[in-house]
Amino acid sequence: MFKLVTTSLGRLRIIGFIEGISFLLILFVTMPLKYFYSMGEPNKVIGMIHGLLFVLYIYAVIQATFDKKWNFKRSFLAILASIIPFGTFWADKKLFREEV
């Protein structure tokens, strides 16, 4: 576990997982609460957390791009994954694994 946190790719994988969870919480929990039950507070709180995680994710992608010398396509797909539901989970499986 500690090795995972010490590399740029490891940090990206952890941040990507948490960012993906926060995005799904917004889409499937807080947005329905906001629009169907007029409960906007959960959306504000989770939205702020998600915004911070999104910025950290983009920073982690940029850091991994330079550390791992990723090409433009791989970096673009990693960033694109952050705006598609379940995208960061796909990116973890397809893009963020160390090459053997």
N, C-alpha and C positions, 0 to 999 in steps of 0.2 A: 504494500500500500504506500509506504513512504517513497519508494522509488518512483511510483506513479506521479507523486506531487513534485518531485525534484526536476522533472524534465518539462520542456515547453509543451510537448505532445501530451504528457500525462495531465498537466494542468488544463489543457484544452479539452481533453476527454471529460474531466470532472466538471468543468464549467459548462460544457455542452450538455451534459446530462441534466444538471440542475436547471439550466436555462430552458431546456426542452420541457421539463416538468412544469416550470412556471408558465410557459406558453400554453400548455395544455390546460392548466388550471384556469387561466384567463378565458380560453375559448369555451371550455365545457363546464365551468363552475361559476366564475364570477360574472361573465357576460349574461348567462341566463338569469342569474340572481338580479342583475342590474335591470334588464329589460322586461323580465316577466314578473318580478316581485318588487321592483323599485328599491332594491337594496344596493346602493352605489358604493358604500364604504368598502366592502371586500374588494371590489374592482380597483379602487384607488390604492389600497395597500399592496395587493398582489401586483398591480400594474407598476407601482414604483419599484418593487423588488425586481420584477421582470426587466424593467428598463435598465437598472444597474447591472443585472446579469447579462443583458444583451450587449452593453458596452464592454463588459469584461470579456465576453465571448469574442467580439470583434477584435479586441486587443490581443487575445490569446491566438486567434487565427493569424494575425499579422506577425506575431512573435514566432509562431511555428513555421510560417512561410519563410522567414529569414533563416531560422535555425536549421530547418530541414531542406532548404533550397527547393521549395515546391514551385511547380510551374504555375502559370496564370490560371489554367483550367481548374486545377485542384484547389487553389485558393478561392477562386470564384465559386465553385461548388460548395465549399465549406461555408462561405458567407451566405450564399443562397439558401443553404440548409436551415439557417436561423430564422427565415421568414416563412417556411413551409411547415405546417403541422407534422410532427414526427420526423422532421428533417434532420435534426441533430442526432437522433438515434440512428438513422440511416448513415449519416456521415461518420459516426463513431465506428460503425461496422465496416464501411467501405473505404473511408478516407484516412481515418486516424489511427489505424493499426500500423505498427512498425513493419517495414518491409523485411522479409526473411531472406 
